[in-house]
């Protein structure tokens, strides 16, 4: 008895040559130029889960490989967090002490040119949904603040 078998092998990332021996061109998406350092003053605008808008100022300063982020939102809501960056993603965690106890949160932003950070955030305790926030660069930090 004669058996015939067909073996198909798929190689990821390998392109076949054209009949004329040339390889097809692959178009790479143009990467947005990376902003080296996110340090500076930012306007902060966001929306809470209940739809209520808020605004304030955020101050981002770099300390070696991490960032310190300070938010001043509304009247008397000052809180600080720590952030890390990977390519065009910036994440920061924070805590805010209130009369009801400590609220912990995490923000995740996409870094765009300007720089402008477009993100969302969530808290614990909280409503279990993400809320939105945008940080827009205002000005650089003074030398003694860095």
Secondary structure, DSSP 8 states (H G I E B T S, - for coil): -----------TT---B-TTS-B------------S---EEEEEEEE-TTS-EEEEEEEEEEETTEEEEEEEETTTEEEEEEEEEETTEEEEEEEEEETTEEEEEEEEEEEETTTEEEEEEEEESS-SS-EEEEEEEEE---GGG-
